[in-house]
Amino acid sequence: MSLLSFSFELLHNVFLTVLTILISGLALITITYRNHNPNHKNLPPGPPGWPVIGNLFQLTNSGKQFFEYVDDLRKIYGPILTLRLGTRTLIIISDANLAHEALIERGAQFATRPIETPTRKIFSSSEITVHSAMYGPVWRSLRRNMVQNMLTSNRIKEFSVARKSAMDKLIERIKSEASDNEGLVWVLKNTRYAAFCVLLDLCFGVEMEEESIEKMDLMMTAILNAVNPELHDYLPLLTPFNYRERNRALKLRRELVDFVVGFIEKRRTAIRSESSSSSFSYLDTLFDLETTPSNEDLVTLCSEFLNAGTDTTGAAIEWGIAELISNPEIQSRLYDEIKSTVGDCPVEDKDVGKMVFLQGVVKELLRLHPPTYFTLSHGVTEPTTLSGYNIPVGVNVEFYLPGISEDPNIWSDPKKFDPDRFVSGKEEADMTGVAGVKMMPFGVGRRICPGMGMAMVHVSLMIARMVQEFEWSAYPPESEVDFAGKLVFAVVMKKPLRALRKPEKKKLSKKMSLLSFSPTSINISPSLSYTILTILVSFSLLLILTRKSSNSKRVKLPPGPPGWPVVGNLFQFARSGKQFYEYVDDLRKKYGPIFTLRMGSRTMIIISDSTLAHDVLIQRGPMFATRPKENPTRTIFSSNTFTVNASVYGPVWRSLRRNMVQNMLSSTRFKEFGSLRQSAMDKLAERVKSEANSNDGLVWVLRNARFAAFCILLEMCFGIEMDEESILGMDMMMKKVLITIDPRLDDYLPILALFYSKERKKALEVRREQVDFVVKFIERRRRAIANPGSDKTASSFSYLDTLFDLKIEGRKTMPSNEELVTLCSEFLNGGTDTTGTAIEWGIAQLIANPEIQSRLYDEIKSTVGDSPVEEKDVDKMVYLQAFVKEILRKHPPTYFTLTHSVTEPTKVGGYDVPVGINVEFYLPGINEDPKIWSNPKKFDPDRFVSGKEDADITGVTGVKMMPFGVGRRICPGLSMATVHVHLMLAKMVQEFEWSGYPAGSEIDFAGKLEFTVVMKKPLRAMVKPRV
């Protein structure tokens, strides 16, 4: 902490005392100044001061905070100036080039510290800390230990569980406080507490009760208050008048040592007895230092560790939430990135690096709101000069950060909070300062804060979780945030931020059908409601007349709930508060296996009967083989329905499907990718092991399974090897697209399209971003084909190869780059989430049914012994095949097939089906029909083993389950998907024994419809390697 974090409240009697001393020593002072040390001549310019006290009274009389006073002075005296505060001379630098010269180019010369005040020496064990130690062997030993043994990237990762736990507690604290205060919360108090809890765990490695945590926090805060500069720190001749303050400091130090030593000894005992729940802590590194520190020194080092990262992190989050409230578009964009990266899973450490905009937000936050306005004070090891001025030994060299981070010569529009300056690449800054100093929130050079990497993780993770979980708004509502700051232990908001929070709307992501929406996706503001009402009233007469004039022409649709004019059943659905599939499930019980729903301008006929499904999709397949008109946003991303799934029944569809089935997914071609799948399975097992080792056996199931499936499909699609960054970038891009095509209200009420112009503009931007990103890999594959051997990672064949020269019936041109992007995206999206979710449901059932897990493992063991499971082994495993089939029956990839439509008017079940109608198939109505299945709610693979029940999933011999659709529009990747699911499940059961988390808990089998049907509560499971 810098000596500059002070304020002066001089009482009248103190002033008189000082004045008396000044007069008494006037002659001596005059002589002293005449014979002044020559090194103190030619200092940088600055305001003239009084004898002895220098500029102290001018500062006090200004009525300003110190940083405000300095900011005014630098406008007068320039980027390097001198201030005299009593006996301390400060040289204050606010120029990026001078900072780089002093701290980087001549780092060793400016790497020491000035002499500490007497009070600070009490709490620093006479400068035995990383921050306060003089440049020399003590500092090198302490810093080396902290950096190499505690703050390496690998070591920081080891504490991810502690961070995850602290983040979960933070969210619960905010929820609790908000529920008690009508949504109102104190931001700094909660974020500071979360940061403190993380650091406590990292420091001591022992569990503390809530009471102990609070007492430790109070003790740390008391220390910071005690070391706050007083007048005698600048005028040592007043020290006798402050003996009481010194005695209080000594007493506080004794209390601190007595309290903290208890936890130090607890850690020592835990290490000796090997009974600690934490495998490592900062204390452990201190016990083993070459020169063993005393208990008092250990207390000092632990206090430094806690204080350095608590208030700085807490304050950074407070400023961050304030900026998100003031810039709701940034808050919304950040939420979208989080959602596209992790879906509904909680953000974790490893996710942060994938979020480009989050990193831009955090970097901009540290630029505009650094943890402190000044770096820790520097001193020089020998007299030197800087910018032509003398810098004597013993002078405090201070760096004023806003002068650099808000310099208009460096930054465009520097006062504006603009994360895009970093995202776009138009502006950049190396926070270590090596490549040039443009911002230095953690200092730069030899004395750069060693905890910078950890701090960035904590700030990024905390902001991500708080935005993921809550939507933040100002209090009072519509008020502007006051961005005035004050310098305490860190730079905090002068008016502490109280904010209103409400749980973040869980934006729906993903589904290739228009049925993946919920009531919460229909957000209607009062003004929009009024507009809709006006439109409804305006159209009422026209609708009545239209109905009267068309009675003779009216078709006989299946029954269904009566709807409103224009909007149909939209509002009824929205008011139900249910997910769409739940709403449909209720209606079918009332209206039967075929009924009608009107969703705005879209009419849906929903079928949930196996006989009707067979009649429609198998016996009359061509008639029901087309697709309804897509909404405008989907058309952007499908290149005007230029995909296998979206194209209407006709020559384009035939060309695309024939190419995929014959040239990519034939059994012969599929076998060529066997080694790729085997490699992906091995990597999956290693990922699971690694995650389990880092989290005491605990793993996220969907995330690992989904990543394995995605990696396989990437290589099959592009035929080139991608690094981890490219894979994650591609995955994030695909998710972003799926979120963008999420159904909106104007998809059902096109008359409202004018109100969604911003959303359309955003969709076009995402599309451009997608094309720009993917085309790079398409061109790389082109070059690899044109120049054999030029790309050593290129495989012999890929899906792209079949598309480059693809001839489309009725077209003379080959697919454009944009169309290639569309087809590649379809290939990746079609098999990633479906496979991942199937594995998640499968593992969940194995945990819930340990006897099934045991039986499946026995079959694998008896088939392959200790050899890894391979594709050729899967066909021999009867029980594995039955298990997968039962997963697909009980947990189909989606609740609805992709939407069908008819090529000409027809009838089904005695009802009319007009052209343009959406024909939907509700799969649970078939998969769980008690007329077809015995005990359909039970998960029972034996129903397929015994032969008493069976089902042809192609539907040709009869429809009993249709997880991939049936008929002409059956998923062309059915065979590939089932191979992937079989192989992945077999590998995961062969390698690991799976159990629930927490131990003994029951699996929650509630689902929700996103792009696929996922577990409402994402599955975390305990794994135990079998070998």
N, C-alpha and C positions, 0 to 999 in steps of 0.2 A: 504494500500500500504506500502511496506517495505522501510526502509531507504536505501536499497541497490540498488535502481534504479537510480544511478547517474553516471555521467562521469565528468572528471576534465579537464578543459581547462585553465590552469593557465597562466595568462599574466605575463610578466617579472616584471612589477612594483608591482604586488601583491606578487610575490615571494620575492622581496626586502623588502617589508613591513613586511612580516612574519619573514624574517631573522633578521631584526632589533629588533623586539619584542622578538625573541628567545634569542638573545645575551643579551638583557637588563634583562631578567628574569632568566638567566642561574643559578645563585647562588641559587635563591629561589627554582628553579625546583629541583636542586640537593638535597637540604635539604628535600624537599617534598618526593622525591623518597626514601630517606633513612628511613623516618618515615612512609613509606607506610602502608596503612590499611592491617592488616594481612590476611583479607579475600581475598585480591587480590593476595596472594601468592598461589602457587600450582595450578595455572590455567592450562588448557590444553596447550600443546606445540604450538608454532607458530613462525613465523619469527621475529627475533629481530628488534626493531624499534628505531626511534630517540626519544630523549626527547620531550615531549609535543605533537608532531605531530604523534608519533607512526609510523605506516606503510603507512601513506598517500602518501608520496613522492614515496615510492617503488611501490605502486599501480599505481600512475600517470606515473612514468617512465617505467612501464612494457609495456605500450601501449596497454594493453588488457582491455576488458570489465571486470567488477567486477566479474561476474560469471566465466569467463575464468581464472581469477587470482585465485579465490577460488579453482577451479578445479585442477589447478596446485599444489596449496599448500596442498590439502588433499592427493595428491599422495606422498608428502614428510612427512607430519606430522600426517597423519592418519585420522580416521573418526570423530575425535573431536579435534578442533584446536582453537587457540585464535588469533584474529587480533585486533590491536589497531588503530583506525582511530580518531586521535585527542583525544578529551576527552571521546570518546565512545569506550568501550571495547565490542567486539563481540566474542561470543563463537559460533562456527559454527559446526553443527552436520550433518553428512551425512551417518549415520548408522541406519538401520531399527530397530534393537533391542533397541538402545539408544533412538530413537524417541518414540518407544512404551513405554519404561519405563518412559520417561519424561512426555509425553502428555496423556498417557492412565493410566498407573499404578499409577503415581503421578500427575495426571492431575491438581488437584486444586493448587498444589504448583507452577506449571509452567503456570498458567492461566491468569496472569496479563500482562500488557504492560509496556515497559519502558517509561520514560518521553518523550513526543513529542517535536519536535522542535517548536520554537516560531511561525513560519509561519503556520505550521500545526494546532497549537492551534487556530489561527485566524479562520480557515475554519472548525474546528471541534467543535466550541463553547466550547472551553476548554474541549475537549474529551467527548462531549455528542453525541457519536455514538456507534453503536453496536461493531464496529471493534476496536475503539481506547480507549473506556472506560476502566478504571482500573477494575480489578476483584472485584466486590462488588455489592451493591444494585442497583446503576444506571445501570450497565451493565446487571444485572439480569432482571430488569424491561424492558429495551429496547429489549433485546433478546427474553424474554418471549412473549412480544407483537408481535414481528416480526414472531416468529416461530408458535405461537398458533393462531394468528389472521390473518396472511397473507400468510404463507408458508406451511400450511397443504396441504395434497394431495387433499382434497375436495375443498379447496380455490383455489388452482392452477388450478383445472379443471374448475372453474367458469370463468376463463379468457381465455378459449380455443377459444372463438370467436375473442378476441383481437389478439391472436397468429395467428389464421387462416387468419385474415385480413392482418396482417403484412407479413405473408408468401406470400400471393397473391400479395401484393405490391412489395415484394422483387423480385418475378419472373418477374413482369412487368418491374421493373427497369432494371433488367439484360437484358431482351429482348430489351428494348429501347436502352440501352447503346451498346449492341452487334450490333443492326441494324445500329447504327450510326458509328460503328468502325470496320466493317467487321468481326464481331464475337468476338472482343476482349473486355474483361471486367476487371476492377479492382475488385478483390475478397473481400479484407478486407473492402474497402469503402462501398460496398453494404451490406455485412453481418453485419457490425458494425451498419449501419443505421437501418437495420431491428430490431436488438436487442434493439437499443435505443428506437425505436417507441413502441415496446411491453412494455418496462419498463415505458415509459412515461404514457401510458394508465393505467397500473397497479398502478402507483404511484399517479397520480392526478385525474384519473377518469373523466377528462373533455376533450372535443375535442379541438385540437390545429390546427391552420392553419400551412401550410408548412413553412411560414416565422418564426413563433414562434418556431417550432421544430428545425429549423436550428440555430436560435439564442440560444436556450437552449443548443444545442449540442456544439456550439462554447464556451458558458459560462462554461460548464462542462470541456471541454478540456483546457480552460484557467486556471481553478482551478488546474488541474493536473500538468500543467506546473509550476504554481506558487509555489506549495508545493514540487516541485522537489528539493532534497537536494542541498544546496550550501556549500561552504567551511566554512562559519561561523557557520553552523550547527554542524560542527565537531571541530571548534576552536572558541568558543564563544567570546574570547577576540578580535576577528575581527569584532564583531557585529557593532560597531560604523561606520565602513567603509561601511556598507550595509544598511544604513538608507533609501536610495532611493528604494531598493528592498522591504523593509518593507512597505513603503508608497504606493508602487504600489499594494502590497498585500491587504492592507486595503481598497484602492480604489476599487479594484476588488471585494472584499467582499461586499462593499456597493452596487455596481452595481448588484451583484448576488442577494442580499436580495431584493432590489427594484424590480427586474425582476420576481423572483420566487414568491414573496408574492402575486402578482397579480393573479396567478393561484391558490394559496392557498385560497384566498378570493373568487375566482370564485367557487371553490369546496364547500366552506362553504355555499355560497348563494344557490347553487344547492341543497344541502342537506336540507336546511331550506324550500325551495320552492318545494321540491320533483320533480324537473324538470330535474334531471340528466339523461343522456342516459345510464350511467354506474351505476349499483346498488351498487358497492363497490369499494374502493380503499385503498391503504396503508395509505393515509392521514386520512381516516376515523378512522383508528385504533389509530392514533396519537392524534386526537382531543379528544379522550376519555381516554387517559392515566390518571392514578390516579393523577399524578402531571402534570397539563396541561403545555406542552412546550410553550415557547414564539414563536413568528413568526420566530425569528432568529434561534431558535433550530429546528423548523419545516423545515426551508430551509436547515439546515445542514443534517438532517435525510433524507430528500428527495434527496439531492445531493449524500449522501452515497448510497442510494438505486439505483440511476441511474448509478453512476460510477462503482459500484461493479460488475454489470453484463453486461456492454456494451462492453468494450474493451476485456474482458476475453472471452466472447462468440464470438465476431467478429474474434478474433485471432484464437480461436479454429477451426472455420470454415475454415479460410485461410489455416491453417496447414492440415486440413482434406482434402480439395480439392487438395492441393499439393500432399498429399500421394496418393489420388485416381488417379491423373494424372501419378504419377511415378509407380503406380501399377494398370494398366488397368484391369488386371484380377480381382482385388478386386472391382474396380468400376463396372465391368460387373456383378459380383456375387451379389453385393449389389443391383443393379438395378433389377436383377431377383427376389430377395427376396421381394423387394418393389412391383414389378408387381404381384407376386404370392399372396401377402397379400391384396392389395387394387384394383388390376386391373387398370382401367383407372381413378378411383376416386382419388381426391387429398388426399395425406397422411394427417391424422389428429392425434391429441394427442393420442387417444385411440388405434391407429394402431401401434404406436411405440413399445409398450410393447410386441407385437406379433412377432417383427422382431429380431430374435436371432442374426443374423449376424450383423445387424445394431448396436445392443448393444455392440457386440464384437469390431466393428470398433471404436465406440465412446470411449469405455474403453481403447483400445489400443492407441487411439489418446491422451487421457489424461495421459496415462503412458509415452509415448515417447515425447509428447509436452505439458507439464503441463502449465496452464495459466501463471505461474510465476516460476522462478527458486528457489525462496525462499518463505516460508510461511511469513505471517505477523509476525513481531518481537514479541517474547515472553519475559517475565521477570519473576523473581521468587518473591514470596510473603515473603520469608525469606531465609537466607543463607542456602545452601544445597550443596550436592556433587553429581556428576554424573560420573560414570566410574572411581571413585577414585580422581577426580579433584574437586576443589572448584567452586561453582557457586554463586558469591556474588549478593546481591540485587543491582539493578541498571544496571546490565550487560544486553546487548542485546543477547538473545539466538535465533540463527537463524538456520533454517533447510534447508539444500541444497538438493532440491528434486531430481535432476538427479543422485546424489550419491546413492539414494535409488531405484528410478524407473529404473535405468540402472545397477543395481548391478548384476554381473554375478553369484554371490552366491545365488541370489534369482530367477533370470530370465534366461531362456535358450535363447541364441542368443539375448541379450537385446537391441542391436542396430538396430535390424531388426523390421520393422513395420509388425506385424503378428497378425491380429485379431483372427486367429484360436487358438491362445494360450488360449483365453477365451471361444471360441465356443466349442472346443473339451473337455474342462474341465481339460486338463492336467495342466493348471496353472490358478490360481484364486487369487483375491485380494479383501478384504473387504475395500472399500474406506473410511469407517468410522474409520478404524483402530482398532476396538474393538477386532476382532479375530486375529489381528496381522498386523503390518505395512509393506506393500510391495510397496505401492504407496500412495501418499497423496496430490493429486492435489488441494483439497479444505481444506488442513489441516486436523487434527484429534483431538479428545479429546474435551475438554470444549469449546475451541475457534474455532472449526470447522466452516467453512462458513455456516451460516444458510440457504443460498440460493442454496445449493448443488442440492437439488431435482429439483428446478425450472431450474437451469442451465442445468442439464442433459436433461430435457424436451426440452429446447430451442435448445441446440446443436443437439440433436437427430432429432428433427423435421425439423430444418433448413437444415441439411445435407440430410435428406431423400427427402425433397421437391426439393432441388437443383439437386440431382441425378435423381429423378423421371422426372424432366422437361428437363434436359440438359445432353448432353454428353460432358465431359470436356477433353481438351487436352492442351499440352504445347504451349507456345509462346516464341520465334519463334518455328514453328513446328519442331519436332524431337529433340528439345533441352532438356537438363536435368534440372530438378528443383534444384535450389540452396537452400539447407536446413539450411544454416547458419541463426542463430537467433540473436536477440538483445533484451535487456531488456529495455522497455520503461515503459508504465503503466502496460502492460502485455508483455509476450514474443511474439514478432512479428517476421515475416520473415525479415531478414536484407535487402533483396532485395524484396520489396513488390511484391506479386504475381499478374501477369497479365496472364490471361488464355483465351484460345479460347473455346467458347462454341457453340454448335449447338443443336437445339431441339432434345431431345432423340428420337431415333427410337421407335415408338410404337410397341413393339413386340406383335405379335398376340398371343393370349392365346387360346386355347380351341375350339375345335369342334370335334365331333366324326366322321365327314366326312372329306375327304381330301380336301374339298373345302374352308377351312377357311384360305386362304392365300391371300396376297396382293402383288402388285408389290414390295413394300418395303421389303418383306421377301426374295426376290431374290437378295441378295447382291453379286455382282460379282466383285472381285478385278481385276486390270489389268492383273496380272499374271494368275489368274484363267480364265479370258477371253481368253488369249493367249492359254492356255491349251485346252479350249473348242474348239477354232478355229482350233487348230492342230488336235484335234480328229475329228472334222467335215470334214476337208479336207481329212484326212486319210481314212474316211469312205465313201467319196463321190462316188468313183468308185464302191465300193462294193454295195452301195445303188442303184445306177443306174442299175447295172447288176441284182441285186435282183429283182428290179421292173420289168425289161424287162422279166426276166425268170418266173415271177409269174403273168403276165398279165392275163393268162387264168384262174388263180385261184383267182384273186382279188375279194373281196367281195364288194357289193354295200352298202356302208355306207351312212347315211344321209348326206346332204350337210353341208358345214361349211367353215370357212375361210381357205384359203391355208396356209400351214405352211412351215417351214424350214426343211431341213434334220435333223434328230436326235432330235432336240429341239422342233419340231412342232410349236405350237402357243405360247410357253412360253415367248419368247421375245416380241411378239406383245402384249400379256397381260401385261407384265411388263412395257412396254413403254406407255400403255394406261393411267397409273396413276390412275386407278379406282379400287374400291374394286371388288372382283371376281363376286359377284352377279350383280353389275352394268354392268360389261363387258358382262355377260351372257344376261342380259336384253336387251342390245343394239343388240347383235347378233341374238336373237330370232325374233326381229322385221325385220331383214334382211333375215334370213334363214328359218324362220317358227317355228312351235311348236315342231319340232324334228330336231336336228342338231348335228354335230360332232365337237369336239374340241380335238386336240392332244396336250397333255402337257407332252413333253418328251416321255418317254416310255409308258405313260398311255394314252389310248384313251377313251374319254368320249362321250357317247351319252346322250344328255340332252333333256328331255321331259318336255313340259310345257302346255300340253293339257289334259283336264279332260277325254275325251273319250279314248285317248291312255293310260292314267294312269289306267283307269278301265279295259281296255282290258289286259294290262300287269300284273297288281297286283291282280286283282280279278278273271277275267275269266281264266287267264293262270298263276295263282299265284305260283304253285310249280316250274314252269319253271324259274321264275324270283326271286326265294326265297333265292338264295345263296349270298355270299359276294365275292368280288374280293380279290386277295391276298393282305394282309396288308403290309405296309412298315416295315422295320426291327425294327425301334424304337417302333412302336405300338405293334409289336409282343412281345417285351420285357415286356410291361406292360399288355398285354392281356393273358399272360401265353400261348403264341402260339395260340391265338384266342379262349381261353377257357372262353368265356362270352356269354351271351344271344344275345347281339347285334353283336358281331364280328364273331362268329363261322359260318362255312359254313353250308349249308343246309344238315342235316344228323343226325345221332344218338346222337352226342354230343349236338347239338342245341336242338333237341327234348327233351332230358333229362333235360337240364338246364331250358328251357322255361316251360316245364310241371311242374317242381318243383316250379318255381316262381309263375306261374299262379294258380296252384291248392293248393299249400301249404302256400302261402304267400299273394296273392292278390285276393283270392276269396272273395265274398261279406261277408260271415260269418267271415272269418279271419280278414278282413279289419275292421269290426265293433268292434273287440276286442281292437283296438287301438284308439277308440273314445275318451276316457278320456285323452289319451296322446295328441291328437290333440287339445282338448279343453284347456288343460293346456298351450300348446304352444301358442294358440291364446291369452290367458290372458297375458302371458309373453310378447308377441309382443305388445299388447296395452300398457303395462307398459313401455317397452323400448321406444316406440314412445313418450309417455308422458314425460319420463325422458329426452330424447334428446331435445324435444321441450322446456321443462322448462329451460334447460341449454343454449338454443340458440334462445331465444325470439320467440319460435314457429316454428323454422325452422328445418326440418328433411331431411335426405337422405332416399329415398324410397326403392331403390333396396337393399341396405345394410341390412335394418331391415327385409324386406320380405324374403330375401335370408337366413338370419340367422335363422329365424323361421322355414323355410322349412328344413334347414339342421339339426336342432335340432330334429325335428320329425323323419327324416329318420335315424339319428344316433341311436336313441333309438329303432326304429323298427328293425334296422339291427343287433345291438349288444345286445340289451336287458339288458343293464346295465347303471347305471347312471354315467355320466362323469362330472368332475368339469369343470369350465370355461376354465382353462388352457388347459385341454385335448381337449375340443371342438375346441378351437382356433388352437391348434396344428394339429388336424385332418383336419380342414378346410384348413390350410396353406399347408399341405401335399398334399391334393387333388388338390389344385390349382397348386402346383409345378409340379405335374404329367401332368396336362393338358397343361401347358406351355412347358414341355419337349417334348411332342408328337406333338407339332406344326409342320406342314409340312416344310421340307427344300428342297433345290434345288436337293439334291441327292436322294430324294424320287421320283423325276420325271426323273432324269438322273443318274441311278445307276452307270454308268461309273465314276462318280465323288465321289463315296463313300470313296475312299482313302483320299480325301481332308477333310473329315468330321469325321476322327477317334477320335478327341477330343470330338466331340459332342456325339458320341456313347459311349465313356468312361464315359462322364458325365451322360448320360441316365442310364447306368448300376449303377452308384453311387446313383442316385436318386431312382432307383428301390430298391436297397439294403436298403436305408434309409426308403423308404415306407414300405417295408416288416418288418423291425425291429420295426417300430413304431406301425403298425397295429396289428402285431401278439400278442403284449402284451394284447390287448383288446380281441382278439380271445381266448387266453388262460384263461383270466379272466372269460369269458363266459363258457368255458369248465368246469372250477372249480366250478362255480355256479350251473351248471347242475349236476355235479358229487356229489356235497355236498349241497343238498337243504337246504336253510336257512342260508348258510355261508355268502352269499352276500345279505345284507338287501335291496340293491337297485335293485337287479335283478328282471326283469319282468318274467311273466309266459311263454312268448314265444318270439322268435325273428327269423329273416331271417336266422341267423347263425345256428339255431337249425335244419333247414331243410337241411343245407349243410353238417353238420358233418357226416351224415350217407347216403349221396346221392349216389345212384347207377347210374352209367353212362353206357348207352348201349355200349357194346363192350369193356368195361374196367373192370378189376377185383378190382382195388384200389379205395379207397375213395379220394376225393379232398385233395391235399397236402395243407400245410399252405400257400404256395405261391399262389396257386389257390384260396384259400379262401380269401386272400387279394385282389386278382383280382376281384372276384365276389362281395365282399363287396364294393369295390371302384366303381364298375359299378352301384350298387344299389344307392350309395350316389350321384354320379355325374349325374345319369340319371334323378333325380327328384329335384335337388337343384336349379340349374340356370334356368331351364325351368319354374319352379313355380315363382321364384323371378322376372324374367323378365316379365312374364305375369302380375304380380301385378303392376310392374312399369308402363307398358303401360296402364294398366287399370286405375290407379290413374291419369296418364297424361290425359287420355280421359275424366275422371270425372272433372278435372280442366278446360279443354278446353270446356266442355259441362255442365255447371252448372245445366241446366234444367234436364239432365240425372241423375246427382248426387242427385238432390232434389227428383226426382221421385223414384230412387232406395232407398233412405233413407225412404221415405214414405211407400214403400212396406215392408221394414224391420220392421218399426215401427208398421204397421198394422198387421204384422204377429206375432211378438213376444212381442210387447209392450216394456216394460222396461227391460225385461229379456234378458240375453246374447244370441246371436244367437248360435244355436247348429246345428249339422249335420242334425238332423231330420227335422229342419225348412227349410233347403235349397230347398228341393223338392217342397215346397209349394210356392216358390217365382218364378213366371213365368218370371218376368222382369229381375231378377238377372241371371237366366239361359240364357236368350236371350243376356244379356250384356256380359256374359262370352263367349258365342258362337261367338259373334261379335268380341271380342278381339282376339280369336283364328283364326278367318278368316282374320282380318285386320292386326294382329300382331302375326303370327305363331311363335312358339319357335325358328324356324330356317328357312332359306330360301330354304334349300334343305333337303330332307329326307336322312337318312343314305343310303350309296351307295348300290345299288343292282347289281347283275350279273346273268348270265344265266347258267343253268346246262347243256345245249346243244345248239348248234347253232340254231337260229330261226330268224323270221322276225317281224318287227313292222312298221306299216304304209308303207309297201312295201319295206322297207330297211332291209338289213342284220344286225343281232346282233350276233357277234361271241362270243365264250366262252372267258372269260378273260377281256372283255370290262367292263368299269364302266358305269352303267346305273344310271343316276341322274335325279331327279324330282325337277324342279324349281317351288316352291309352289306359289309365287305371280302371276305367269302366269295362275294359276288355280283360286286362291282365288279372284283375281281382274279381271277376264275375263268378259268383258261387255256382252258377249253372254250368260253368266250364271247368272250374278248378275245385278240388276238395280242400277245405280249410285254406282259402286263398290268402288270408292275412298272415299266415305262418310262413316263415322262411324255411323251406324244406327241400334241399337238393335231391333227397331220395325219391321225390315224386318223379324225377327223370331217370334215376338209376334203376328203379324197380320195373319200369316199363308200364306202370299203371296209368301214367300220364305222359304226354309228350306234346310237342308243338313244333311245327315247321315255321321258323322265324322268317322265311321268305313268303309265307302265306299261300303258296300255290295249292297245297292240299287242304287248306282251311286256316282261318285266322283265329288264333287263340292268344297270341301275343305278337306285337309288331314294334319292337324297340327301334328298328331302323326303317320303319315304314314297310309297305309291301307294294307289289305291282310295278308298273312302269317307272314310277318315281322313287323306288326303293333306294336307299343310300348306296351308292356305288362302292363305298369303302367298307361295307359290312364285313367282308372277309378279313381285311386288314385290321379293322378294329377288334374283332374277336381274337385274332392272333395276338395282338398287343396286350389285350386284357388277360388272356390265358397265361402268356409268358411272364408278364409283370407280377401277377398274383402268385404264380408258382415260385418265382424267384424270391419274392418278399416273404413267403411262408417258409421256403427252404432255408433262407438266411437268418430269419428272426422269429422269435416267439413274441406274439403281440398281446398286450393287456391294456386295460382301461386306465384312464387318468382323470381324476385322482383314483388311487387304488380302491377297488370295491364299488366304484360308482357305476350307475347304469348308463348305457348309451342312449342319447336323445336322438331318436330316428325321425324327428320332424324335418321336413324338407322345404326348400323354397326354389322357385323357378327363376333362374337367371338365363344365361345362354344355355345352360343345361340345368338339370335338377341337382342342386347341391345340398349338403347337410346344412340346415339352418344354423346350427352351432358347429363350426368347422372342427373336424376331428383331430384331437391331439392324443397320441397314444404312447405307451411305454413299450420299448423294444429291448429284447435281450438276445444278443447273438447266440445262435445255436452251436457255433463252432468257435 
